[in-house]
């Protein structure tokens, strides 16, 4: 395969790269849109696919827009600033469907319309920047090298104020998480408006007269505290002692938080609970639910399981594994991270 190719992009893969075909091989090209004609340069070749960089767009899509960030294309944070926001939503929804069909083997997944972000720029309430030899910024999209960043257009103005202040201090090498002054120090959702919509959607899916909510991977209790009004008792579980301490700091008498082995604590609480009036929320990292957590849920299925995922492929794998014990009622994508390839998804399951 020659190193410069003329391609027509016919798909967009999970992760945001456009897909063209040359000599029977898939070629992945970032910052492209389906239907576009492009010139691409091969940078990595494998047996069944190749990775390329975009040289030029020879035939542009009507969905192509001008990026609002001067670093777009070099910075590794955003994948979709070249694409209209409506089209980003279309592709994210389609990628969730494809994951459920290909990996989860759900022929007709019960997919609801994607929930957009009210702000498609200036929405992030925190960023982590890296400092090395005087460079303050993010890693490049194509290399483990830093690119100097003066401002991030997908972040809140108050976060960019903190970045300006950090740069003025000429900080030592290391990693710095920047938030508006007084923001929470432990894991919380990154897009406040979409996170609120997600919690409201979850509340609407919970059956009346529930006796117990178990919030697994609860962090500082984001969902537990927002769903408190629906339950006489709430239990939060997480391995992170600092997050659990933050959750306990303003806990009511109805709340209990445990740090430690998640599967062990979840199993104990589920065995003691009435499954017919119990709701479980899981919000695992991108790797999805650990095998022992899936087994605990299969053995002790609660009436309602709400699975929040930041990675559709591992969500699809886990839903297939839980399938005998649960019925998949609905899957709702939320655009928590506009301009990026990230997708947040809420799956609603009930005990079979």
C-alpha positions, 0 to 999 in steps of 0.5 A: 500500500503506497504511503499517500492514498486517495480515500473516500470515508464511509464510516466513523469508528468508535473513538472518532476516526473516519474509516476508508478502504484501500486494497481491501483493508480498513484505513483509519483517518482522524478528523474526517467525516463520512462521504468525504474525499481525502488524501491520507498518509499511512503512518502505521500498517497492520495485517488487517488495517492501517492508521493514517494521518489526514493530508488534505480534504479533497471533497468536504462534507456539508457537516464540516465546521471550523474548529473553535480551538487553535490546538485542534488536530494536535491536542489529544483531547478533542476528536470532533470539533471539525463536525457540526454538533448535530452530526456528532450526536448522530454518530455517538448514538450510532456507535452505541447501537453498533456496540450493543449489536456487535459485542452485546448481540442485541439485535434490536437494542432498546435505544432511546434518543441521545441527550445533548449537552446544553453547552457544546463548548465551555462545559468542563468543570475540571481539566488535568494539565501536565507540566514538563520542562516549562511546557504546560498543557495536554498530550498530543493526539499522535505522540506522548509529547506535550503541547503548550496550552494557553486555554481550553475552549471546552472548559469553563471560563473559571477553569481557564482562569486557573490555567492562566494562574498556574502558567503564571506561577511557572510550576514544577514538573507534574500533573495539576487538576484545575477546577473553579475555586472551591470545586470538589477535590474527589471524583465527580461528573465533568459536565454539570448540566448533563450530569443533572439530566442523567440523575433526573432520568435515573430518578424517573426510572426508579419504581415507587416504594423502593426500600434500598438503593445501593450505589456501587462505585459511588465516589463522593456519592454523586448519584446516592445523594441525588436519589436520596429522596426516593429511598428510606435507606442508601448504601454507597460502595467504593474502593477509594477511601478519600471518596468515601470520606467525602461522601460521609462528610455531609451524609444524612442518617439514611446514608451508609458508605463503605470503602473496600472490596466492591464485590464483597460488600455488594454481595453482603448487602444484596443477600440481606436486602429484599430484592423486590424493593432494591435498586442498584446503581453501578458506575464503573471505570472504562474497564466495565464491571469486574467479573466478580461484580457481574457474578454477584449481580447475576446471583442476587438480581435486584428489581432495578439495575441502573448501569452508567457507563463511559465505554459502550464496548465494555457496557455491551459485554457486561449487558450480554453477561448479565442477560440471563438474570436481567431484562434490558429495558432501555439504553440512553446515551448522554453527551457528557463530553461534546467535541470528544469521542467520549460517550456516557450511557445509561442502561436500565435493567430489571430482574428477569 
